[in-house]
Amino acid sequence: MRAADGSSNLLLLTVVAIGATWSLGAGALAIPACVGQPLLRCGTSAYNHVDPWATAMLVLGIIVGYAVFRKVREAGAIVLFYAVTFAVVNRAFRYPQLWVSDVINATREALGVMSTGANPYLHDFLTTAPQHSPFPYLPGELFFYGIPYVLIHSVDTWGKVTGIATVFVLASLAPVVGTARAALCVALYGTFELAAATSVDGTNDSGAAFMLLAAAVLLAWSDAARDRGWPQRTATVLSIASAVFLAWAMLYKATTWPFFPFFALYLWRRDRRNAIRSIAIVAVLFVAAIVPFLFPDPSGFFGNVYRGFVFNEYFYGLTIWTGLTNAGVPIDAGARFISILFPIAVIGTFLVLFAIPARTVGGVLARGTAVITTALLFAHFATSSYYAYAGALFIGAVALAGSREESAPTAAAS
């Protein structure tokens, strides 16, 4: 059987190195406690915070690295398993920190209102910070968190579950893009601490990333099914599933909207019949989900969504304006030029990227991520969870940037 080539082996060893480095940083040997101290003084007290799971991942990484060096059979699959394992470990044992953000608390309150048959967009929220703030999230977000709310009457750990599910979504790309690249992207996402932290901090952006990544991965599988001559029904089912997840993403949060035109253009250039069907599915589901919340007063729904864009009138987070302000440049948060520059930058970025059609699904994600990142940089307010969302989608773009690797290291030399 064919051996892995040098480039694929390098990718696999990179994955192992990422996992081992994360294990050390997570407390595999409590080495950070010894930094700056003489070796002989780094006694047992420095190892009181050894994390057994991180230690297990370090040991497993050493074994997996040896397997790659020895070019054992299915080395690629072994490394992918290792990447998935430490990515899951990095999320599974985190405790919810719901006080960091008011999003999940407000969502829980909205679900309680819905359970009584009332319209949450006409409700005065008490769990938002500050109280009586708008509820700008779309019905798709309520439907998403409604799953655990109905099943176990709790949404506290749903973000963690979503983050773990995203790991498996990325791993499922192995047959499409190659085991080595899939393992690398799983490792990057698995050790993306910002994404791991925001999956338990009460924000909802991990769910938005999961929806878009699921739509993109299903579309990549549909393309692969067509290109490899699989039954037409298989490609169609995968395409429909992708459209459903894309619709759910559009219904989740406004930060997903810039991705839709790039998806639509990609589909149109590849298969117009499929594009029409997918766009129709997204449109029908979007309208069907929103219409029930427009009654009896449409202004409640539109007012909440609109105020979500303009509610924060001060500078906060990683934006150009906070950077300039911290550098001592006096900028008025209410200055007119800011409200002018924001749409110019966002729309300009969108038009430039839309004029360059994406050739791959990864290109679709990359373009949408660029528009979102531009919006965050020029916005008044951009929390870390937004950048975790953009980062997760960028990793997905890297995974889907090309076709399947010819040299996926799945076997040793015969």
ZADRENTOR-405887 format. One record per residue: x, y, z of N, C-alpha, C in turn; residue number from 1. Coordinates in steps of 0.001 Angstrom, whole numbers, plus 500000, padded with zeros to 6 digits. Example, Ala and Ser with C-alpha at 12.3 -4.5 7.8 and 13.67 -1.06 7.14 Angstrom:
BEGIN
   n.xx   n.yy   n.zz  ca.xx  ca.yy  ca.zz   c.xx   c.yy   c.zz  nr
 513190 494310 507800 512300 495500 507800 513200 496700 507800   1
 512850 497750 507080 513670 498940 507140 512900 500030 507870   2
END
This chain:
BEGIN
   n.xx   n.yy   n.zz  ca.xx  ca.yy  ca.zz   c.xx   c.yy   c.zz  nr
 500849 498811 500000 500000 500000 500000 500887 501241 500000   1
 500332 502401 499579 501129 503592 499391 501490 504242 500718   2
 502709 504704 500813 503162 505390 502024 502766 506850 501967   3
 502697 507434 503146 502438 508862 503216 503635 509624 502684   4
 503391 510730 501966 504509 511513 501485 504991 512458 502581   5
 506090 513169 502282 506707 514005 503300 505803 515116 503795   6
 505061 515765 502871 504217 516881 503286 503099 516433 504207   7
 502499 515284 503926 501433 514778 504781 501971 514358 506140   8
 503149 513728 506147 503774 513380 507418 504055 514625 508246   9
 504458 515701 507576 504737 516943 508288 503458 517493 508914  10
 502349 517421 508173 501067 517873 508722 500683 517040 509943  11
 500853 515730 509841 500487 514858 510953 501358 515126 512175  12
 502638 515332 511961 503521 515640 513087 503197 517007 513679  13
 502748 517917 512835 502319 519228 513337 501124 519081 514263  14
 500184 518225 513881 499011 517962 514726 499452 517401 516074  15
 500374 516459 516043 500881 515862 517290 501550 516935 518145  16
 502334 517805 517514 503021 518865 518251 502008 519830 518877  17
 500941 520140 518145 499900 521028 518681 499259 520393 519909  18
 498933 519107 519798 498314 518415 520924 499227 518334 522128  19
 500503 518033 521901 501448 517927 523011 501665 519277 523669  20
 501773 520325 522864 501959 521670 523413 500758 522090 524245  21
 499559 521805 523725 498360 522117 524506 498346 521334 525810  22
 498735 520076 525780 498740 519245 526988 499650 519834 528054  23
 500824 520303 527627 501743 520915 528582 501158 522199 529157  24
 500575 523001 528294 499979 524246 528759 498777 524035 529660  25
 498078 522910 529447 496892 522615 530247 497236 521981 531587  26
 498504 521710 531817 498909 521200 533118 499294 519747 533136  27
 499772 519227 532003 500140 517815 531970 501209 517489 532997  28
 502198 518371 533110 503267 518169 534094 503447 519395 534982  29
 502473 520286 534934 502552 521534 535703 503849 522277 535424  30
 504358 522151 534205 505605 522813 533847 505524 524333 533988  31
 504385 524974 533651 504332 526435 533819 504677 526880 535236  32
 504405 526055 536242 504714 526429 537619 506211 526428 537878  33
 506980 525799 537000 508424 525694 537197 509197 526737 536418  34
 508522 527494 535568 509213 528465 534722 509907 529510 535603  35
 511162 529752 535324 511907 530760 536058 512510 530271 537352  36
 512321 529001 537687 512876 528452 538914 513987 527451 538588  37
 514998 527370 539478 516019 526332 539274 515381 524954 539278  38
 515908 524066 538446 515307 522747 538272 515151 522003 539597  39
 516179 522067 540458 516122 521307 541703 515090 521868 542682  40
 514699 523150 542487 513704 523746 543383 512272 523491 542907  41
 512169 522974 541728 510831 522692 541182 510408 521329 541712  42
 510065 521305 542988 509753 520047 543656 508318 519627 543480  43
 507869 518758 544365 506532 518175 544233 505433 519217 544357  44
 505682 520322 545078 504636 521327 545239 504239 521947 543911  45
 505170 521938 542946 504871 522506 541633 503977 521598 540806  46
 503798 520367 541254 503018 519413 540483 501647 519157 541111  47
 501250 520044 542031 499954 519856 542690 498789 520073 541744  48
 499036 520789 540661 497950 521116 539745 498032 520317 538447  49
 498621 519153 538521 498687 518291 537345 497272 517894 536929  50
 496984 518075 535658 495672 517700 535126 495782 516289 534543  51
 495060 515323 535095 495212 513937 534614 494833 513770 533156  52
 493803 514511 532696 493404 514385 531293 494478 514960 530374  53
 495052 516100 530768 496128 516678 529961 497336 515753 529934  54
 497627 515121 531070 498728 514157 531112 498462 512983 530184  55
 497227 512496 530187 496861 511394 529296 497028 511797 527838  56
 496661 513040 527511 496804 513511 526137 498273 513644 525744  57
 499116 514021 526679 500543 514106 526388 501121 512724 526101  58
 500779 511762 526950 501262 510389 526745 500749 509835 525412  59
 499457 510077 525155 498876 509613 523891 499560 510278 522708  60
 499908 511560 522849 500597 512263 521769 501955 511666 521470  61
 502672 511269 522507 503978 510640 522306 503818 509326 521542  62
 502806 508549 521909 502560 507271 521234 502175 507499 519772  63
 501280 508480 519565 500831 508770 518191 501991 509294 517354  64
 502828 510161 517935 503989 510669 517210 504925 509551 516788  65
 505125 508593 517661 505964 507439 517331 505349 506645 516178  66
 504010 506528 516192 503328 505797 515117 503532 506483 513776  67
 503519 507818 513782 503732 508552 512532 505166 508355 512046  68
 506132 508440 512955 507532 508232 512572 507748 506833 511993  69
 507067 505863 512555 507220 504486 512098 506382 504187 510858  70
 505555 505171 510449 504696 505016 509269 503820 503762 509373  71
 503196 503622 510530 502332 502463 510728 501077 502604 509882  72
 500415 501479 509711 499193 501473 508928 498156 502402 509562  73
 497455 503149 508726 496412 504075 509163 496936 505139 510120  74
 498132 505634 509874 498686 506692 510726 497818 507941 510697  75
 497283 508264 509527 496434 509446 509423 495197 509348 510293  76
 494543 508179 510272 493341 507988 511091 493674 508050 512573  77
 494841 507538 512948 495258 507565 514357 495459 509005 514816  78
 496095 509818 513973 496326 511222 514324 495001 511978 514387  79
 494103 511685 513465 492789 512335 513496 492055 511987 514788  80
 492113 510727 515182 491500 510318 516445 492114 511084 517613  81
 493425 511241 517593 494115 511978 518656 493658 513434 518693  82
 493556 514059 517519 493130 515457 517456 491707 515618 517998  83
 490813 514722 517597 489437 514783 518094 489409 514597 519604  84
 490230 513686 520101 490235 513380 521538 490649 514588 522364  85
 491780 515229 522006 492186 516358 522847 491318 517591 522611  86
 490687 517691 521432 489744 518787 521204 488514 518637 522093  87
 488030 517410 522224 486878 517154 523088 487246 517361 524556  88
 488423 516860 524948 488871 517014 526340 488975 518490 526711  89
 489413 519316 525779 489571 520743 526048 488245 521447 526279  90
 487134 520791 525953 485822 521395 526142 484964 520674 527172  91
 485099 519363 527243 484155 518563 528019 484198 518855 529517  92
 485354 519270 530037 485491 519416 531485 485470 520876 531939  93
 485022 521751 531073 484888 523158 531456 483548 523379 532156  94
 483572 524213 533196 482349 524524 533915 481680 525746 533292  95
 480354 525741 533173 479660 526917 532631 479947 528159 533467  96
 480232 529245 532795 480468 530535 533443 479458 531537 532887  97
 478207 531313 533211 477120 532040 532576 477018 533484 533028  98
 477814 533869 534016 477795 535260 534453 478595 536172 533524  99
 479382 535587 532633 480208 536394 531738 479331 537173 530760 100
 478255 536566 530296 477375 537198 529316 475925 536997 529729 101
 475082 537908 529273 473651 537806 529594 472852 537089 528505 102
 473534 536626 527465 472827 536089 526298 472012 534845 526649 103
 472650 533862 527284 471958 532617 527582 470864 532848 528620 104
 471113 533734 529564 470078 534033 530554 468859 534649 529881 105
 469089 535562 528943 467978 536164 528214 467273 535137 527333 106
 468056 534235 526730 467454 533184 525903 466585 532269 526756 107
 467076 531930 527938 466290 531100 528857 464972 531797 529223 108
 465058 533091 529473 463846 533849 529790 462893 533868 528602 109
 463448 534036 527392 462616 534048 526180 461931 532700 525973 110
 462653 531612 526234 462066 530276 526085 460951 530071 527114 111
 461136 530614 528303 460067 530525 529301 458830 531276 528861 112
 459037 532431 528234 457898 533198 527708 457205 532405 526607 113
 457996 531812 525711 457418 531015 524627 456631 529825 525158 114
 457115 529222 526244 456436 528035 526790 455043 528356 527315 115
 454788 529638 527559 453450 530050 528010 452560 530438 526839 116
 453124 530378 525624 452355 530750 524442 452456 532216 524085 117
 453299 532978 524795 453437 534406 524529 454577 534663 523537 118
 454621 535869 523019 455629 536269 522043 456813 536901 522777 119
 458003 536291 522735 459150 536850 523467 459608 538205 522945 120
 459258 538535 521694 459669 539818 521133 458775 540959 521597 121
 457739 540641 522343 456885 541655 522968 457077 541664 524482 122
 458115 540996 524949 458367 540823 526372 459407 541830 526858 123
 459270 542277 528084 460237 543180 528710 461215 542329 529525 124
 462451 542245 529070 463413 541312 529661 464038 541862 530937 125
 464153 540981 531926 464728 541341 533216 466100 540716 533440 126
 466468 539742 532628 467761 539073 532814 468848 539623 531904 127
 468496 540588 531065 469518 541210 530224 470326 542201 531064 128
 471505 542560 530566 472346 543530 531256 472640 544695 530305 129
 472049 545868 530593 471126 546168 531690 469729 545604 531431 130
 468901 545653 532451 467534 545172 532295 466798 545999 531237 131
 465795 545378 530655 464936 546006 529638 465668 546229 528309 132
 466812 545534 528125 467522 545635 526853 466764 544859 525780 133
 467041 545125 524499 466373 544383 523426 466847 542939 523364 134
 466014 542105 522756 466379 540709 522495 466551 540574 520982 135
 467809 540728 520487 468025 540845 519039 468172 539534 518295 136
 468065 538407 518987 468320 537124 518343 467063 536622 517641 137
 467282 535951 516539 466176 535520 515692 465575 534205 516200 138
 464424 533815 515666 463767 532589 516142 464621 531342 516054 139
 465550 531286 515097 466409 530118 514974 467236 529881 516223 140
 467639 530952 516888 468394 530816 518136 467510 530205 519213 141
 466249 530629 519257 465315 530070 520238 465032 528599 519935 142
 464885 528263 518650 464645 526861 518281 465853 526004 518659 143
 467058 526553 518467 468282 525799 518747 468396 525495 520241 144
 468231 526517 521058 468315 526303 522503 467030 525692 523060 145
 465999 525691 522240 464774 525024 522663 464919 523517 522740 146
 465906 522972 522021 466119 521515 522054 466454 521046 523466 147
 467509 521568 524112 467781 521119 525483 466739 521627 526475 148
 466138 522775 526169 465131 523325 527088 463939 522385 527208 149
 463546 521805 526073 462414 520863 526078 462834 519519 526668 150
 464042 519072 526346 464481 517734 526767 464868 517676 528242 151
 465641 518637 528701 466135 518589 530086 465846 519878 530854 152
 465144 520795 530220 464758 522065 530834 465970 522855 531325 153
 467055 522776 530585 468259 523538 530913 469035 523801 529637 154
 469564 525036 529537 470375 525392 528374 471815 525696 528779 155
 472165 525427 530024 473444 525866 530570 474647 525259 529868 156
 474571 524009 529473 475726 523329 528873 475581 523112 527368 157
 474581 523713 526776 474337 523493 525350 475455 524063 524488 158
 476047 525163 524922 477173 525720 524183 478354 524767 524151 159
 478615 524091 525276 479687 523104 525335 479403 521943 524389 160
 478165 521463 524400 477775 520378 523502 477954 520807 522045 161
 477604 522046 521758 477745 522568 520398 479204 522616 519971 162
 480081 523060 520881 481505 523100 520569 482060 521724 520278 163
 481644 520722 521052 482099 519352 520822 481549 518830 519499 164
 480298 519160 519201 479712 518739 517930 480476 519340 516750 165
 480935 520570 516913 481710 521221 515850 483007 520475 515573 166
 483613 519932 516610 484830 519124 516438 484552 517957 515492 167
 483444 517268 515710 483116 516106 514875 482704 516521 513461 168
 482097 517697 513336 481763 518200 512001 483038 518398 511191 169
 484043 519013 511793 485310 519211 511088 485994 517879 510790 170
 485942 516956 511749 486575 515651 511544 485917 514873 510410 171
 484624 515096 510205 483903 514364 509155 484384 514725 507756 172
 485213 515756 507646 485729 516166 506337 486877 515295 505853 173
 487370 514401 506686 488547 513603 506314 488407 512923 504950 174
 487284 512258 504650 487186 511623 503323 487086 512620 502175 175
 486757 513874 502486 486561 514878 501439 487845 515637 501155 176
 488549 516080 502200 489732 516919 502009 491026 516210 502353 177
 490948 515016 502870 492145 514291 503259 492296 514256 504770 178
 492796 513137 505272 492903 512946 506714 493839 513953 507368 179
 494963 514238 506731 495957 515122 507335 495404 516519 507525 180
 494768 517064 506483 494238 518419 506594 493086 518479 507587 181
 492224 517477 507575 491122 517446 508536 491651 517399 509961 182
 492681 516564 510189 493262 516462 511531 493885 517783 511957 183
 494550 518461 511041 495165 519744 511370 494107 520766 511775 184
 493018 520832 511030 491977 521814 511341 491236 521456 512629 185
 491046 520177 512885 490465 519764 514167 491380 520189 515308 186
 492685 520013 515112 493648 520400 516148 493640 521910 516372 187
 493561 522670 515293 493529 524127 515424 492279 524578 516168 188
 491154 524002 515806 489916 524370 516495 489925 523837 517925 189
 490459 522633 518100 490470 522020 519419 491271 522804 520430 190
 492363 523434 519992 493209 524206 520897 492959 525703 520793 191
 491907 526089 520079 491514 527505 519974 490840 527888 521293 192
 491636 528408 522220 491153 528641 523575 489997 529635 523622 193
 490006 530618 522756 488918 531600 522757 487595 530934 522423 194
 487611 530032 521436 486386 529314 521082 485965 528367 522191 195
 486941 527710 522818 486622 526793 523918 486020 527544 525096 196
 486576 528716 525398 486082 529501 526530 484691 530055 526261 197
 484448 530522 525040 483145 531114 524742 482041 530069 524592 198
 482419 528793 524571 481386 527765 524527 480729 527555 525885 199
 481295 528142 526929 480723 527969 528274 480505 529297 528986 200
 480642 530428 528281 480584 531719 528975 479244 532428 528844 201
 478235 531712 528368 476914 532314 528289 476622 533043 527000 202
 477546 533038 526046 477277 533623 524737 476695 532547 523817 203
 476250 532949 522636 475611 531985 521734 476313 531866 520386 204
 477514 532421 520271 478183 532450 518970 478723 531087 518542 205
 478971 530192 519497 479415 528852 519114 478327 528134 518330 206
 477076 528421 518645 475969 527826 517895 475895 528338 516471 207
 476137 529643 516288 476131 530217 514941 477241 529612 514094 208
 478434 529448 514689 479544 528837 513961 479217 527398 513589 209
 478616 526664 514520 478257 525270 514239 477290 525183 513068 210
 476284 526044 513045 475293 526010 511963 475938 526242 510600 211
 476765 527284 510510 477387 527596 509225 478386 526523 508802 212
 479150 526015 509757 480103 524954 509421 479377 523689 508980 213
 478272 523362 509642 477503 522188 509232 476971 522361 507812 214
 476472 523568 507499 475982 523836 506140 477107 523701 505123 215
 478281 524228 505449 479418 524172 504529 479919 522747 504345 216
 480021 522003 505421 480524 520622 505335 479562 519743 504547 217
 478287 519891 504788 477297 519117 504032 477339 519472 502546 218
 477551 520754 502244 477669 521158 500847 478925 520557 500225 219
 480024 520522 500980 481257 519907 500466 481047 518415 500212 220
 480334 517748 501098 480024 516337 500878 479127 516151 499650 221
 478186 517067 499461 477320 516983 498282 478134 517142 497006 222
 479065 518108 497014 479935 518294 495849 480784 517052 495593 223
 481307 516473 496672 482126 515270 496528 481307 514119 495959 224
 480059 514011 496396 479191 512945 495886 478974 513091 494385 225
 478786 514329 493922 478600 514562 492492 479886 514271 491718 226
 480996 514751 492249 482265 514605 491537 482725 513154 491461 227
 482326 512340 492440 482787 510960 492497 481784 509973 491916 228
 480724 510519 491333 479771 509651 490663 478877 508856 491588 229
 478649 509349 492806 477738 508666 493711 476311 508824 493209 230
 475373 508062 493738 473982 508203 493305 473493 509649 493455 231
 472739 510100 492474 472241 511475 492468 471422 511769 493720 232
 470700 510773 494201 469856 510988 495385 470708 511346 496600 233
 471879 510722 496710 472765 511022 497836 473211 512479 497802 234
 473653 512938 496631 474089 514326 496495 472942 515290 496774 235
 471748 514939 496325 470583 515810 496529 470213 515913 497998 236
 470200 514781 498686 469869 514778 500120 470877 515619 500902 237
 472158 515460 500589 473180 516242 501269 473029 517732 500976 238
 472682 518049 499744 472482 519447 499371 471287 520047 500110 239
 470208 519296 500216 469026 519774 500938 469342 519966 502423 240
 470071 519021 502992 470466 519142 504401 471327 520388 504613 241
 472221 520658 503669 473043 521867 503751 472175 523116 503731 242
 471174 523130 502856 470286 524293 502762 469494 524490 504048 243
 469089 523403 504680 468341 523499 505939 469209 524120 507031 244
 470450 523662 507131 471348 524235 508131 471682 525689 507805 245
 471796 525998 506510 472057 527384 506133 470882 528269 506519 246
 469669 527773 506290 468473 528531 506689 468447 528732 508202 247
 468773 527670 508931 468787 527766 510400 469833 528779 510855 248
 470981 528798 510180 472011 529786 510510 471512 531201 510250 249
 470853 531422 509108 470322 532749 508801 469271 533177 509818 250
 468572 532195 510396 467537 532465 511392 468091 532566 512801 251
 469386 532370 512948 470001 532300 514269 470439 533681 514751 252
 471173 534370 513899 471775 535633 514317 472160 536431 513078 253
 472079 537747 513165 472342 538582 511997 473779 538478 511508 254
 474698 538058 512367 476097 537932 511943 476300 536817 510922 255
 475286 536003 510690 475398 534945 509678 474950 535423 508295 256
 474261 536540 508237 473678 536979 506966 474690 537227 505852 257
 475865 537809 506121 476802 538056 505015 477251 536800 504281 258
 477072 535635 504876 477519 534401 504225 476556 533938 503133 259
 475292 534285 503258 474302 533743 502329 474585 534104 500867 260
 474886 535378 500528 475148 535679 499109 476303 534875 498534 261
 477324 534612 499330 478471 533841 498833 478091 532373 498626 262
 477292 531826 499519 476764 530471 499312 475934 530422 498034 263
 475040 531398 497880 474138 531408 496724 474916 531511 495414 264
 475932 532389 495379 476727 532553 494161 477493 531276 493839 265
 478061 530653 494863 478795 529406 494639 477875 528328 494073 266
 476696 528184 494663 475736 527197 494181 475296 527502 492755 267
 475064 528764 492453 474582 529167 491124 475619 528853 490053 268
 476881 529090 490357 477935 528836 489381 478178 527344 489186 269
 477864 526551 490193 478140 525118 490109 476973 524347 489494 270
 475756 524664 489913 474587 523927 489429 473357 524794 489678 271
 472853 525423 488628 471774 526399 488808 470493 525757 489337 272
 470220 524555 488902 469013 523883 489390 469113 523626 490888 273
 470253 523147 491312 470480 522910 492731 470452 524231 493502 274
 470993 525288 492889 471019 526595 493540 469604 527116 493779 275
 468748 526987 492771 467368 527462 492907 466661 526707 494027 276
 466859 525392 494073 466224 524600 495127 466730 525017 496512 277
 468040 525182 496649 468605 525534 497947 468177 526928 498393 278
 468203 527889 497474 467782 529251 497814 466316 529269 498204 279
 465500 528489 497496 464071 528417 497826 463861 527825 499216 280
 464630 526800 499554 464510 526182 500881 464851 527200 501961 281
 465941 527923 501765 466344 528927 502752 465269 529996 502888 282
 464755 530481 501763 463756 531555 501798 462471 531100 502479 283
 461991 529914 502124 460728 529417 502695 460862 529193 504201 284
 461946 528547 504606 462140 528292 506034 462323 529592 506812 285
 463036 530544 506220 463263 531822 506888 461940 532546 507134 286
 461132 532630 506106 459846 533322 506238 458911 532572 507179 287
 458860 531244 507027 457952 530437 507851 458286 530540 509333 288
 459564 530678 509660 459958 530756 511062 459707 532129 511663 289
 459769 533161 510849 459637 534523 511364 458179 534969 511462 290
 457352 534572 510499 455972 535057 510443 455209 534891 511756 291
 455283 533742 512443 454519 533614 513697 454890 534638 514765 292
 456109 535178 514691 456540 536141 515707 456204 537582 515332 293
 455603 537762 514163 455222 539105 513742 453862 539521 514288 294
 453170 538579 514890 451828 538882 515392 451829 538854 516912 295
 451037 539683 517558 450082 540629 516967 450692 541970 516606 296
 451993 542167 516901 452597 543476 516668 453961 543298 516004 297
 454060 543520 514695 455344 543347 514002 456440 544259 514532 298
 456072 545398 515090 457084 546335 515564 457914 545743 516705 299
 457339 544799 517449 458081 544168 518528 459263 543376 517988 300
 459015 542584 516956 460085 541780 516361 461129 542667 515697 301
 460690 543528 514791 461636 544354 514051 462359 545332 514971 302
 461665 545821 515989 462296 546745 516927 463416 546095 517710 303
 463207 544860 518171 464246 544155 518918 465455 543871 518048 304
 465222 543388 516823 466332 543048 515934 467109 544304 515551 305
 466383 545380 515223 467053 546629 514827 467847 547213 515985 306
 467259 547253 517170 467962 547842 518318 469200 547038 518695 307
 469229 545765 518314 470427 544981 518547 471638 545519 517812 308
 471397 546189 516664 472492 546766 515890 472973 548094 516470 309
 472082 548857 517076 472414 550230 517474 472376 550440 518982 310
 472128 549357 519745 471931 549508 521183 473193 549991 521892 311
 474352 549446 521511 475606 549805 522176 476196 551051 521522 312
 476144 552155 522245 476584 553436 521704 477955 553846 522241 313
 478667 552914 522843 479989 553214 523366 480988 552233 522747 314
 482275 552526 522901 483309 551671 522346 483649 550568 523340 315
 483721 549344 522812 484081 548222 523678 484624 547086 522827 316
 485637 546386 523335 486158 545223 522646 487267 545564 521672 317
 487571 544607 520823 488654 544752 519857 488106 545381 518578 318
 488173 546710 518509 487761 547440 517318 488817 548491 517004 319
 488715 549055 515819 489637 550125 515450 489490 551305 516400 320
 488247 551576 516790 487977 552760 517612 488511 552605 519023 321
 488394 551417 519596 488960 551209 520929 490483 551275 520862 322
 491064 550775 519781 492509 550851 519625 492994 552284 519561 323
 492305 553108 518771 492686 554517 518666 492458 555244 519981 324
 491354 554927 520648 491070 555572 521928 492125 555221 522965 325
 492509 553945 523009 493541 553520 523960 494901 554130 523634 326
 495100 554485 522360 496356 555115 521950 496361 556608 522225 327
 495257 557108 522765 495199 558518 523126 494546 559402 522096 328
 493982 558819 521041 493298 559608 520013 491870 559862 520474 329
 491480 561108 520684 490111 561392 521147 489086 561184 520040 330
 488176 560238 520251 487133 559946 519263 485795 559905 519976 331
 484851 560627 519457 483498 560655 520015 482731 559449 519484 332
 482197 558638 520408 481463 557439 519984 480250 557782 519132 333
 479746 558986 519261 478579 559373 518468 478923 560141 517220 334
 480194 560196 516862 480618 560956 515687 479985 560403 514417 335
 479551 561314 513549 478858 560897 512328 479760 560105 511391 336
 481041 560436 511369 481924 559755 510415 482039 558260 510723 337
 481830 557872 511986 481880 556450 512325 480705 555713 511698 338
 479516 556306 511787 478335 555674 511197 478400 555658 509678 339
 479265 556494 509098 479441 556507 507645 480508 555499 507231 340
 481602 555450 507988 482695 554545 507640 482296 553081 507769 341
 481461 552765 508755 481088 551368 508977 480438 550743 507739 342
 479351 551326 507192 478770 550689 506003 479680 550736 504788 343
 480483 551798 504668 481398 551874 503530 482398 550722 503580 344
 482962 550480 504768 483953 549411 504909 483334 548045 504690 345
 482160 547803 505285 481534 546486 505199 481029 546216 503777 346
 480299 547168 503233 479749 546982 501883 480879 546926 500854 347
 481911 547760 501023 483037 547734 500101 483743 546392 500118 348
 483982 545851 501314 484611 544532 501425 483752 543464 500763 349
 482451 543546 501021 481537 542563 500430 481564 542624 498904 350
 481472 543818 498329 481410 543953 496875 482700 543473 496209 351
 483834 543786 496829 485105 543346 496252 485184 541822 496245 352
 484805 541198 497357 484890 539740 497450 483813 539048 496619 353
 482647 539670 496508 481584 539068 495707 481939 539075 494224 354
 482753 540049 493819 483176 540138 492413 484205 539073 492063 355
 484729 538391 493089 485704 537312 492863 485061 536015 493327 356
 484354 535307 492456 483604 534118 492879 484488 533057 493519 357
 483963 532444 494549 484687 531378 495232 484646 530100 494408 358
 485777 529416 494340 485845 528158 493607 485620 526943 494513 359
 485718 527172 495806 485533 526083 496761 484605 526549 497871 360
 484096 525600 498636 483264 525948 499779 484096 526706 500809 361
 485374 526364 500892 486258 527102 501787 486348 528567 501406 362
 486358 528832 500114 486362 530214 499654 485113 530959 500071 363
 483981 530277 500089 482727 530875 500554 482863 531296 502014 364
 483353 530383 502854 483509 530702 504271 484536 531811 504481 365
 485615 531784 503710 486649 532803 503862 486104 534188 503533 366
 485308 534291 502488 484753 535584 502110 483763 536101 503149 367
 482888 535239 503607 481957 535661 504646 482667 536070 505917 368
 483719 535327 506270 484492 535650 507472 485184 536993 507329 369
 485684 537298 506142 486339 538591 505915 485358 539741 506092 370
 484140 539574 505602 483128 540629 505764 482787 540818 507237 371
 482593 539710 507953 482260 539792 509372 483390 540434 510165 372
 484631 540055 509872 485767 540626 510582 485878 542122 510325 373
 485626 542539 509101 485612 543975 508787 484543 544690 509598 374
 483362 544088 509681 482276 544684 510466 482661 544804 511935 375
 483318 543790 512473 483719 543835 513882 484747 544930 514124 376
 485691 545073 513212 486743 546063 513396 486204 547487 513339 377
 485171 547719 512546 484637 549075 512394 483401 549320 513256 378
 482987 548336 514039 481816 548496 514891 482167 549232 516178 379
 481131 549709 516868 481341 550280 518190 481727 549200 519202 380
 481136 548033 519036 481124 547030 520092 481439 545672 519482 381
 482480 545010 519958 482832 543691 519430 483433 542858 520551 382
 482679 541906 521051 483159 541075 522154 484051 539956 521632 383
 484743 539298 522552 485652 538221 522162 484913 537050 521523 384
 483647 536837 521909 482901 535709 521353 482669 535874 519854 385
 482566 537128 519386 482415 537360 517951 483672 536915 517199 386
 484830 537188 517776 486079 536788 517131 486285 535277 517224 387
 485779 534664 518289 485815 533202 518364 484971 532604 517245 388
 483832 533222 516990 482942 532814 515899 483651 532945 514553 389
 484272 534098 514318 484978 534315 513055 486166 533367 512920 390
 486873 533138 514024 488025 532237 513974 487639 530812 513648 391
 486541 530339 514228 486072 528982 513942 485720 528835 512467 392
 485092 529849 511902 484720 529793 510490 485949 529887 509586 393
 486949 530633 510028 488184 530696 509237 488875 529337 509208 394
 488877 528644 510340 489458 527296 510377 488686 526381 509421 395
 487363 526515 509406 486568 525752 508446 486920 526099 507016 396
 487210 527369 506768 487613 527795 505420 488922 527155 505014 397
 489857 527063 505950 491144 526410 505673 490920 524936 505338 398
 490055 524285 506110 489789 522867 505865 489189 522636 504488 399
 488358 523547 504038 487616 523364 502787 488206 524158 501631 400
 489458 524567 501770 490061 525436 500760 490375 524722 499461 401
 490413 523392 499458 490745 522674 498237 490097 521321 498203 402
 490482 520541 497241 489927 519207 497080 490676 518226 497970 403
 490267 516970 497881 490868 515940 498729 492353 515783 498421 404
 493137 515629 499478 494577 515426 499297 494835 514044 498684 405
 495640 514055 497648 495974 512783 497009 496824 511899 497912 406
 497579 512552 498771 498549 511806 499562 498103 511617 500994 407
 496812 511528 501231 496341 511315 502595 497003 510086 503180 408
 497699 510234 504316 498502 509125 504849 497658 508122 505591 409
 497074 507236 504877 496205 506250 505505 496861 504884 505640 410
 498049 504735 505083 498667 503415 505148 500175 503533 505045 411
 500838 502532 505500 502282 502482 505386 502663 501877 504057 412
 503920 501966 503743 504389 501379 502495 504288 499858 502561 413
 503994 499300 501406 503884 497835 501390 505259 497206 501372 414
END
